[in-house]
Amino acid sequence: MTVKFECYQTGCDFMVRADTEDELVHLVQEHAERTHDLSIERDAIVAETEQV
């Protein structure tokens, strides 16, 4: 199952696809911390995740 997430921060074009939800969550949390200085909970990420 491939999953996809697109960053919702204004002006950010980050998009990631991953084979597992765990991998996707890790990549999104890393992006949020490094790029936006934010901490995002797993549930918030999963809520915005699409299956492709």
Residue, then its C-alpha position, 0 to 999 in steps of 0.5 A: m500500500t502506497v501512501k502520500f502526504e502533501c505539506y499544508q504550510t503556505g508556500c511549501d511544496f513538500m510531497v512524499r510517498a512511502d510504502t508504509e504508514d510508519e515510513l511516511v510518518h517518520l519522513v513527514q515529522e522530520h520535514a516538519e521539524r527541519t523545515h518548519d520548526l514544528s512537531i506534528e503528532r502521528d494522528a494529525i499526519v495520518a488524518e491528512t494521508e492519502q492512499v494511492 
